[in-house]
């Protein structure tokens, strides 16, 4: 990789921080902080997400101080209406992911 290409990658990374963040950008952030290979950084990010999902599948909560709490919320079965036909349909009960932002995150975004 040439120096110009590496510099361009850093520039694009900084631009992503100002706009949107995705899994790849998180892996680049980990790679930049810890070094190692990009594959190792991606494995770390994947491991974090896998741990969050695994805990939530078991019905647990994941609390990250200063960021927020990931949890699972149950939705009761209910009756709904098909907007096309007007017919009543039953919507089954299900579990959905929930995120409660910590005060520090809310303050940072405000």
Buried (B, 14 or more C-beta within 10 A) or exposed (E): EEEEEEEEEEEEBEEBEEEEEEEBBBBBBBBEEEEEEEEBBBBBBEEBEEEBEEBBEEEEEBEEEEBBBBBBEEEEEEEEEEEEEEEEEEEEEEEEEEEEEBEEBEEEEE
